[in-house]
Amino acid sequence: MADDALKLLEHRIDTLIDLCAQLNRENRQLKAENLGWRQERRELIEKNDRARERVEATLARLRDLE
């Protein structure tokens, strides 16, 4: 009986270790994806700012023509 309980406990511990390893891998992957999304967001914000500046400059030139 004690052997069965010990084997069950050992199995549960092994399962938890496997789950922990899987979650660690998933966490690393998600952190890497998050970093990529943050970089893309920064690039898009910069592009948007440059486009806004060009539009504002064009509007200013058009106003000067009036």
Sequence and secondary structure as in RCSB ss.txt:
>XXXX:A:sequence
MADDALKLLEHRIDTLIDLCAQLNRENRQLKAENLGWRQERRELIEKNDRARERVEATLARLRDLE
>XXXX:A:secstr
 HHHHHHHHHHHHHHHHHHHHHHHHHHHHHHHHHHHHHHHHHHHHHHHHHHHHHHHHHHHHHHHH 
